[in-house]
Amino acid sequence: MVDLPFELILFQILIKIDTKSIHRFKLVSKQWRDGLSSSEFALKRGCYVEDYLEMLQE
């Protein structure tokens, strides 16, 4: 079994959480704020939301 970094697992969970919760999680720490405000996170989360909305329309 491969050990995945905690940050990778957390990242995959956070992209699926609603926007209101994301904004609250930014208050946890500076590291969380920076990670959740990063362009990489926004891009990944945007792709997930688009895919999810397409799935709902089918």
HELIX and SHEET records of a PDB file:
HELIX    1   1 PHE A    6  LEU A   14  1                                   9    
HELIX    2   2 THR A   19  PHE A   25  1                                   7    
HELIX    3   3 LYS A   30  SER A   37  1                                   8    
HELIX    4   4 SER A   39  GLN A   57  1                                  19    
END                                                                             
